[in-house]
């Protein structure tokens, strides 16, 4: 994306991938998938052109009209270049694979749109290093990751040094691979589940024991049983749970709710920590 293009200030700061070894890794990751490819933020085609040699249908999305024109001239007929904003582009309604070197400052906005789409199967995305680590659960999962874990697997492929980009950014990048689960860990109530995760991440308490009890969604005996079965400490933090533990917690919460009158959540018990002061979980 051009720094001089008037499409909007949110597009400034794009760093173009120039490192051939990283491009080769992306090629290999995509080669292990099937179906059409959609590339977000194609830029000058550093990834588009190599992927085009596979013969698979490719839709390359690029905001800058000059770069889009040049990319059309460089690619064969099975590559379609779309000149539009990646935040406004509508993903296909048929199965496809996503690829993209995302502008670092747009990563969260793009990921939210991508995770809410239904037809892509694998996404190979180059994002800021810390984002790649947190999204894949390294060092603790973010709320966004926990909200979508039942439906997607997140993995960190490798670190990409800042010198692999032009212009050189102030931070490294990371290759994040997201795959849609063939069998979701949670099969219903997606929006309700995501609200529950948000409530836990933003809830008050000095650990999961207090936080979960204060949500009012699970009674004390069911909570203690879940903590015991999952080998989770009452002082553990939301970011420390695995995808499977989040799913099992949700199953326990919904089972508890279904056991009450008309599915009404249990009333909250207590409202302070053992010391009598309110705490707040800040591990979002």
Secondary structure, DSSP 8 states (H G I E B T S, - for coil): --TT-TT-GGGTT--EE--HHHHHHHHHHHHTS-S-EEEES-TTSTTHHHHHTT---EEEEES-HHHHHHHHHHS-TTEEEEES-TTT----SS-EEEEEE--GGGHHHHHHHHHT-SSEEEEEEEEEHHHHHHHTTTTS--HHHHHHTTTEEEEEEEEE-GGGEES--SS-EEEEEEEE-SS-S--S-HHHHHHHHHHHHT--SSSHHHHHHHHTSS-HHHHHHHHHHTT--TT--GGG--HHHHHHHHHHHHHHHHTSGGG--------S-TTSS-------
